Amino acid sequence: MEAVIFIGIQGSGKSSFFKERFFTTHVRISLDLLKTRNRERRMLDLCLETGQRFVVDNTSPTRAERAPYIQAATEAKYSVVAYYFQSQVDDCLQRNQQRPKAERVPDVAIFATAKKLERPTLTEGFTKLYYVRLEAGQFVVEEWHDEI
């Protein structure tokens, strides 16, 4: 059983990456879709109870925000994998402007998330970590290493 946690600022490609890599294999748990933390928690609990693989498709910028997902998944005997989306704020702002108007986030939200973004570490409880970046419109996934 696998739990995946995406980490990255808005506009870094997380939802597109989900659609490309996990759509047919994992349930998507996203606050953007579920709208409330209560619904999100209920969806998480359902996945854990039924042994369903899932992806947490949120920004998850801080260790404190990731901790409840990691703890719940670990207690349910899941492996917990993180994908850290490397990106520049300017690139994310540009991609955000290309979204349909109803799907755009305020620029200030992107700046705020970027300011508090903490790189993940294995000591948080992750089984495996990966870097993800966009290059010429394609996702490039690399094994985790200490230096960027």
N, C-alpha and C positions, 0 to 999 in steps of 0.2 A: 504494500500500500504506500502510496506516495502523496505527499503534500508539497505543493510548490508555492513559494512566496515570491512575488515580483517586488522589486525595490527600484524606484526611480521617479523622477519628477514627471509632472503632467506633460504630455506631448513627446515622451521619449520612445514611444512605440510599444508599450506594454500590451495594450488590447490587441493591436495588430499582430504582435508576436503570439499571443494566445490563439488567435484565429488560425495562424499559420502552423503552429506546432502542437497545440493541445486540444483544439476544438472537438476532435473525435474521440478523445481518450479521457478527458478530465472535465469535471463540473467547474464552471466559472463562478467564483464568489467575488462579487464586486459591489462595493457600496454605491457606485454610480447606477447600477441596475436595481439593487434591492432597496435603496433609499434610506433605510434606517439600520442602526447597529443591532437592534433586536432581530430584524429579519436576517441580517447577515449572520448573527450568532446561531439562529435557528437552522439556517442552511448549512453552516459549518457542523453543527451538532448532528444533523441528518447524514451528512457525508461520513462523519466519524462513526456513527452508529451502524451504518450500512457497509462500511469498508470501501466507499467510493473514493477514487482518486480525485483531487481537486487542486485548483489554482486560486490563490488569493491575488486578484488583479486590482490592487490598490497601490497607492504610492508607498506605503509602509516605510517612511523615511527614517524613523528612529528605532533604536533597539527596544524602547518601551512599547512602541506601537506593534512591533513584530512579536514580542514576547508571548501574548496570549495565544496566537496561532501556533507558535512553536511548542508551547507547553501542552496545549490540547492535543496536537498531532502526536507529539512524543509519548504522551500518556496513553494514546490509543495505538501505540506501536507502529506508527508511520515513520518512514524515512522523510526527512524534511530538507528540501532542496531550495536554494535561493538563486534567483537570476537578478543580478545587479545591472541596471541599464545605464551605461556610461553615456552621458550626453552633455552638450553645452546648452546653457539657458537660451542663447540666441536661436539655436536650432529648434528648440522646443517651442519657443514663442512663434517662430515661423510655421512650424507644423500645426500648432494650435489655430493659427489664422486660416489655415487651409481646410479646417474642419467645417462641417455645416454649422451655421450660426448657433443653432440650438445645442450643439455639442461642445462649443468652446467654453473654456474656463477663463476667468478673469486673469489678466497678466500678473496681477499682484499675487494670485494663488501660486503661480509657477515660481515667482521670486521667493515667496515664503517657504515653499517646500524645498527649494534648492538650498536655502539658508540653513535649514535644520537637517538636511540629508546626512546620514551617518553610514559609512561603508559597513557592510555586514562582516562578521567574523565567525569562524567555526565555533568559537567559544559560546556563541549565543544558542547553540544547539542544532545548527545545521549539519546535515550529513554530507552535503556537497554544496559548493558555490561555483557560480559561473558569471563571467562578464558577458554582456550583450551590448553590441553597438550597431548602428546603422551605417553601412558603407555603400554608397551608390544605390540607395533604395533597398538593399538586401541586409538581412540580419546576419551578423557574424557572432558566433558564440565561441568563447574561449574558456579554457580551464582557469580556475582561480589561481592567482599568484599574489604575493604580498605587495608587490610594487606595480603601480599602473604604468 
